[in-house]
Amino acid sequence: MKKQLFQVFGFWMGLLLLVAVSPLLAQQSRDVTFQVTLAEWYDLYLGTNTVTFTDIAPTVGQTPGTVQIAANENPVDVRVFAIMVPASSLSLTVTAGSDFHTTVPASTVSWTVSGAGYQAGSLQAGTAVTVGQWTGSIFHWHEGQLNFSFLRDYVNQEPGTYSIVATYTLSKI
């Protein structure tokens, strides 16, 4: 009987101890810190990677002068996409790597534009020229078209086949 009493007493003491300690065991908490890094994103689309011009014969009977020759690929679609800090401005520039030839400067290539924020201009060898600029938003989506032309100078441009590379750069300013 003593043994049974001791077992019953031990059971109740164990249960009491478990009940007294269980709130400590049942309530544990841990803090978790969540962190996210949201990157700025930029994307530039140009509808072609080659622009060509087909020469036009000068008018017979007139002293040859200059003529604007439209690019075969006109119009060229351009699309700018960016997600960035809203206090920043977005800029699209183009830089010609060189002149075509000593008698054919890069600036003989010019463009007109359509689309908000795009700007007309002409290539410059070694100098960035603004093609578009936008401000005031986190999300940018700007579509437009560039219409290229070449200024043919029959008197001063030496005949030949010439090419240059121009680099378009989309950046935050």
C-alpha positions in Angstrom: 0.0 0.0 0.0 2.9 2.3 0.8 4.3 1.6 -2.6 0.9 2.5 -4.3 0.7 5.6 -2.2 4.2 6.6 -3.2 3.4 6.0 -6.8 0.2 8.0 -6.7 2.1 10.8 -4.8 4.9 10.6 -7.3 2.5 10.8 -10.2 0.8 13.9 -8.7 4.1 15.6 -7.9 5.3 14.9 -11.4 2.1 16.3 -12.8 2.3 19.3 -10.6 5.9 19.9 -11.6 5.0 19.6 -15.2 2.1 22.0 -14.9 4.4 24.5 -13.1 7.1 24.3 -15.6 5.0 23.9 -18.8 4.3 27.6 -19.2 8.0 28.1 -19.5 8.4 25.4 -22.0 5.3 26.3 -24.1 6.1 30.0 -24.6 9.3 30.5 -26.5 9.7 33.2 -29.1 12.3 34.1 -31.6 12.6 37.3 -33.7 13.2 36.9 -37.4 14.5 39.8 -39.5 13.4 39.8 -43.1 15.4 41.8 -45.6 14.9 42.4 -49.3 17.2 44.3 -51.7 15.3 45.7 -54.7 17.6 46.4 -57.6 17.4 49.1 -60.2 16.7 47.6 -63.7 17.5 49.0 -67.1 16.7 47.6 -70.5 17.2 49.2 -74.0 15.7 47.8 -77.2 16.7 49.1 -80.7 14.8 47.7 -83.6 18.0 47.1 -85.6 21.8 46.7 -85.1 22.7 47.9 -88.6 21.6 51.1 -90.3 22.4 51.5 -94.0 22.1 54.3 -96.6 21.9 53.9 -100.4 23.6 56.7 -102.2 21.5 58.9 -104.6 23.0 60.1 -107.8 23.2 63.9 -108.1 20.8 65.7 -110.4 22.2 66.0 -113.9 22.4 69.6 -115.1 22.9 71.1 -111.6 26.0 71.7 -109.7 26.2 68.9 -107.2 25.5 70.0 -103.7 24.2 68.1 -100.7 21.2 65.8 -100.2 19.7 64.0 -97.2 19.5 60.3 -97.7 17.0 58.4 -95.5 18.1 55.1 -93.9 16.9 51.9 -95.5 15.7 50.7 -92.1 13.6 53.8 -91.2 11.8 54.1 -88.8 13.8 52.3 -86.1 11.8 51.4 -83.0 13.4 52.2 -79.7 12.1 51.2 -76.3 13.5 52.2 -72.9 12.6 50.4 -69.7 13.8 51.2 -66.2 12.9 50.8 -62.6 14.9 53.2 -60.4 15.0 55.6 -57.5 12.3 58.3 -58.2 14.6 61.3 -57.5 16.9 60.2 -60.4 16.8 61.0 -64.1 17.2 58.5 -66.9 19.3 59.3 -69.9 19.8 57.6 -73.3 22.9 58.7 -75.2 24.8 57.6 -78.3 28.5 57.9 -79.0 30.1 57.3 -82.3 33.5 55.5 -82.0 35.0 57.6 -84.8 34.4 59.4 -88.0 33.6 57.4 -91.2 36.6 58.9 -93.0 38.5 62.2 -93.0 36.1 63.6 -95.5 33.0 61.9 -93.9 32.4 62.9 -90.3 30.2 61.0 -88.0 28.0 64.1 -87.8 26.7 63.4 -91.3 24.3 60.9 -89.6 21.4 62.6 -87.9 18.0 61.5 -86.6 14.5 62.8 -86.0 12.3 61.3 -83.3 8.8 60.5 -82.2 7.9 59.6 -78.6 7.9 61.7 -75.4 11.3 62.5 -74.1 13.3 61.6 -77.2 15.5 64.2 -78.8 16.6 64.8 -82.4 20.4 65.1 -83.0 23.4 63.9 -84.9 26.3 61.6 -84.1 29.5 63.0 -82.8 32.8 61.0 -82.9 33.9 60.4 -79.3 31.2 62.5 -77.7 28.0 61.3 -76.1 24.9 62.9 -77.6 21.5 62.8 -75.8 18.9 60.7 -77.5 16.3 60.8 -74.7 15.9 62.0 -71.1 13.2 61.4 -68.5 12.6 62.2 -64.8 10.1 61.8 -62.0 9.1 58.2 -61.8 10.1 54.8 -60.3 8.8 53.0 -63.4 9.9 54.1 -66.8 8.5 52.7 -70.1 9.3 55.0 -73.1 8.6 54.0 -76.7 9.6 55.9 -79.7 11.1 55.9 -83.2 14.3 57.2 -84.7 14.4 58.2 -88.4 18.0 58.3 -89.5 19.4 60.3 -92.5 22.8 60.8 -94.0 24.0 64.1 -95.4 25.6 63.4 -98.7 28.1 66.0 -99.9 28.9 65.4 -103.5 31.7 67.9 -103.6 33.7 67.0 -100.5 33.0 63.4 -99.6 35.5 60.9 -101.1 33.7 57.9 -102.7 34.1 54.6 -100.8 32.3 52.2 -98.4 32.6 53.4 -94.8 31.3 52.2 -91.5 31.4 53.2 -87.8 30.1 51.8 -84.6 27.9 53.9 -82.3 27.2 52.9 -78.8 23.8 53.6 -77.2 24.0 53.8 -73.4 21.0 53.9 -71.0 21.9 55.2 -67.5 20.7 56.9 -64.4 22.0 60.5 -64.1 
